[in-house]
Amino acid sequence: MTDSKKPAPPQISPYVFPVLLAGLGLWCLYDGWFTTDPNMLKHQLFNQIASGVLLVWAVADFIRTRKLDKAAQAAKAREQSGN
């Protein structure tokens, strides 16, 4: 039997979730405030509220992710300088 090591699976960026939230928030922003489609008017209030919630959530999650990323990089730099 051979002891072959499998490569690690690809890692996704931690910024994927904030970007998806922002994209969905922008879509709701457009549908809630700027669309002229009469079929979307029945969903207008939902989209207005959803856009505010999603965009605020995206910004907060981006800031949180950035802080965690910087802390991880600082810890890795301290670990490498200590060895």
PyRosetta script that sets phi, psi and omega in degrees:
from pyrosetta import init, pose_from_sequence

init()
pose = pose_from_sequence("MTDSKKPAPPQISPYVFPVLLAGLGLWCLYDGWFTTDPNMLKHQLFNQIASGVLLVWAVADFIRTRKLDKAAQAAKAREQSGN")
pose.set_psi(1, 142.1)
pose.set_omega(1, 178.9)
pose.set_phi(2, -101.2)
pose.set_psi(2, 148.1)
pose.set_omega(2, 179.5)
pose.set_phi(3, -103.3)
pose.set_psi(3, 77.4)
pose.set_omega(3, -179.3)
pose.set_phi(4, -93.8)
pose.set_psi(4, 136.1)
pose.set_omega(4, 178.0)
pose.set_phi(5, -92.4)
pose.set_psi(5, 131.1)
pose.set_omega(5, 177.2)
pose.set_phi(6, -83.1)
pose.set_psi(6, 141.4)
pose.set_omega(6, 176.4)
pose.set_phi(7, -66.0)
pose.set_psi(7, 150.0)
pose.set_omega(7, 179.1)
pose.set_phi(8, -66.1)
pose.set_psi(8, 145.6)
pose.set_omega(8, 177.3)
pose.set_phi(9, -66.0)
pose.set_psi(9, 154.1)
pose.set_omega(9, -179.7)
pose.set_phi(10, -63.5)
pose.set_psi(10, 142.0)
pose.set_omega(10, 179.9)
pose.set_phi(11, -95.0)
pose.set_psi(11, 139.4)
pose.set_omega(11, 174.9)
pose.set_phi(12, -91.3)
pose.set_psi(12, 154.1)
pose.set_omega(12, -179.4)
pose.set_phi(13, -68.8)
pose.set_psi(13, 143.6)
pose.set_omega(13, 176.1)
pose.set_phi(14, -70.2)
pose.set_psi(14, -9.2)
pose.set_omega(14, -179.3)
pose.set_phi(15, -89.1)
pose.set_psi(15, 0.4)
pose.set_omega(15, -179.3)
pose.set_phi(16, -63.6)
pose.set_psi(16, -46.0)
pose.set_omega(16, -177.4)
pose.set_phi(17, -62.3)
pose.set_psi(17, -47.8)
pose.set_omega(17, 176.9)
pose.set_phi(18, -61.2)
pose.set_psi(18, -34.5)
pose.set_omega(18, 179.2)
pose.set_phi(19, -68.3)
pose.set_psi(19, -41.5)
pose.set_omega(19, 177.2)
pose.set_phi(20, -64.4)
pose.set_psi(20, -41.1)
pose.set_omega(20, 177.0)
pose.set_phi(21, -61.8)
pose.set_psi(21, -43.2)
pose.set_omega(21, -179.9)
pose.set_phi(22, -65.3)
pose.set_psi(22, -40.3)
pose.set_omega(22, 178.5)
pose.set_phi(23, -62.6)
pose.set_psi(23, -45.7)
pose.set_omega(23, 178.2)
pose.set_phi(24, -65.9)
pose.set_psi(24, -37.7)
pose.set_omega(24, 177.4)
pose.set_phi(25, -64.3)
pose.set_psi(25, -39.5)
pose.set_omega(25, 178.0)
pose.set_phi(26, -68.4)
pose.set_psi(26, -36.4)
pose.set_omega(26, 176.7)
pose.set_phi(27, -63.6)
pose.set_psi(27, -45.6)
pose.set_omega(27, 177.9)
pose.set_phi(28, -65.5)
pose.set_psi(28, -35.5)
pose.set_omega(28, 177.2)
pose.set_phi(29, -60.4)
pose.set_psi(29, -46.1)
pose.set_omega(29, 179.0)
pose.set_phi(30, -63.6)
pose.set_psi(30, -48.1)
pose.set_omega(30, -178.6)
pose.set_phi(31, -66.7)
pose.set_psi(31, -29.1)
pose.set_omega(31, -177.1)
pose.set_phi(32, -87.0)
pose.set_psi(32, -29.5)
pose.set_omega(32, -173.0)
pose.set_phi(33, -119.0)
pose.set_psi(33, -28.8)
pose.set_omega(33, -169.7)
pose.set_phi(34, -116.1)
pose.set_psi(34, -13.7)
pose.set_omega(34, -175.9)
pose.set_phi(35, -71.7)
pose.set_psi(35, 149.2)
pose.set_omega(35, 176.1)
pose.set_phi(36, -113.2)
pose.set_psi(36, 9.1)
pose.set_omega(36, 179.7)
pose.set_phi(37, -72.7)
pose.set_psi(37, 118.8)
pose.set_omega(37, -177.9)
pose.set_phi(38, -65.9)
pose.set_psi(38, -23.5)
pose.set_omega(38, 178.3)
pose.set_phi(39, -71.8)
pose.set_psi(39, -22.0)
pose.set_omega(39, -178.6)
pose.set_phi(40, -89.2)
pose.set_psi(40, -7.8)
pose.set_omega(40, -178.0)
pose.set_phi(41, -64.3)
pose.set_psi(41, -28.5)
pose.set_omega(41, 179.0)
pose.set_phi(42, -71.8)
pose.set_psi(42, -16.3)
pose.set_omega(42, 178.5)
pose.set_phi(43, -106.5)
pose.set_psi(43, 9.3)
pose.set_omega(43, -171.7)
pose.set_phi(44, -61.8)
pose.set_psi(44, -47.3)
pose.set_omega(44, -178.2)
pose.set_phi(45, -64.0)
pose.set_psi(45, -42.5)
pose.set_omega(45, 177.5)
pose.set_phi(46, -58.4)
pose.set_psi(46, -46.6)
pose.set_omega(46, -178.5)
pose.set_phi(47, -67.1)
pose.set_psi(47, -34.2)
pose.set_omega(47, 177.8)
pose.set_phi(48, -65.0)
pose.set_psi(48, -45.5)
pose.set_omega(48, 179.6)
pose.set_phi(49, -68.4)
pose.set_psi(49, -44.3)
pose.set_omega(49, -178.8)
pose.set_phi(50, -62.2)
pose.set_psi(50, -38.1)
pose.set_omega(50, -179.8)
pose.set_phi(51, -63.8)
pose.set_psi(51, -43.1)
pose.set_omega(51, 178.3)
pose.set_phi(52, -63.1)
pose.set_psi(52, -45.2)
pose.set_omega(52, -179.1)
pose.set_phi(53, -64.8)
pose.set_psi(53, -48.5)
pose.set_omega(53, -175.4)
pose.set_phi(54, -67.4)
pose.set_psi(54, -39.4)
pose.set_omega(54, -179.8)
pose.set_phi(55, -69.5)
pose.set_psi(55, -39.2)
pose.set_omega(55, 176.5)
pose.set_phi(56, -65.8)
pose.set_psi(56, -42.1)
pose.set_omega(56, 178.6)
pose.set_phi(57, -62.7)
pose.set_psi(57, -40.3)
pose.set_omega(57, 179.9)
pose.set_phi(58, -64.0)
pose.set_psi(58, -43.8)
pose.set_omega(58, 179.3)
pose.set_phi(59, -65.2)
pose.set_psi(59, -45.0)
pose.set_omega(59, -179.8)
pose.set_phi(60, -63.5)
pose.set_psi(60, -41.7)
pose.set_omega(60, -179.9)
pose.set_phi(61, -69.8)
pose.set_psi(61, -35.4)
pose.set_omega(61, 176.3)
pose.set_phi(62, -62.9)
pose.set_psi(62, -45.1)
pose.set_omega(62, 179.7)
pose.set_phi(63, -64.1)
pose.set_psi(63, -43.0)
pose.set_omega(63, 178.5)
pose.set_phi(64, -62.8)
pose.set_psi(64, -43.5)
pose.set_omega(64, -179.9)
pose.set_phi(65, -65.4)
pose.set_psi(65, -39.7)
pose.set_omega(65, 179.3)
pose.set_phi(66, -64.4)
pose.set_psi(66, -42.3)
pose.set_omega(66, 178.5)
pose.set_phi(67, -63.3)
pose.set_psi(67, -43.9)
pose.set_omega(67, 179.1)
pose.set_phi(68, -65.2)
pose.set_psi(68, -37.9)
pose.set_omega(68, 178.7)
pose.set_phi(69, -65.7)
pose.set_psi(69, -43.5)
pose.set_omega(69, 178.0)
pose.set_phi(70, -64.6)
pose.set_psi(70, -39.8)
pose.set_omega(70, 178.6)
pose.set_phi(71, -65.0)
pose.set_psi(71, -39.5)
pose.set_omega(71, 178.6)
pose.set_phi(72, -67.0)
pose.set_psi(72, -39.0)
pose.set_omega(72, 177.6)
pose.set_phi(73, -66.7)
pose.set_psi(73, -39.2)
pose.set_omega(73, 178.4)
pose.set_phi(74, -66.0)
pose.set_psi(74, -40.6)
pose.set_omega(74, 178.8)
pose.set_phi(75, -65.8)
pose.set_psi(75, -39.3)
pose.set_omega(75, 179.2)
pose.set_phi(76, -67.0)
pose.set_psi(76, -38.6)
pose.set_omega(76, 177.8)
pose.set_phi(77, -65.8)
pose.set_psi(77, -41.2)
pose.set_omega(77, 177.5)
pose.set_phi(78, -64.3)
pose.set_psi(78, -38.7)
pose.set_omega(78, -179.5)
pose.set_phi(79, -66.5)
pose.set_psi(79, -40.3)
pose.set_omega(79, -179.9)
pose.set_phi(80, -71.9)
pose.set_psi(80, -34.5)
pose.set_omega(80, 180.0)
pose.set_phi(81, -75.9)
pose.set_psi(81, -23.5)
pose.set_omega(81, 178.8)
pose.set_phi(82, -78.4)
pose.set_psi(82, -21.8)
pose.set_omega(82, -178.4)
pose.set_phi(83, -86.4)
pose.dump_pdb("model.pdb")
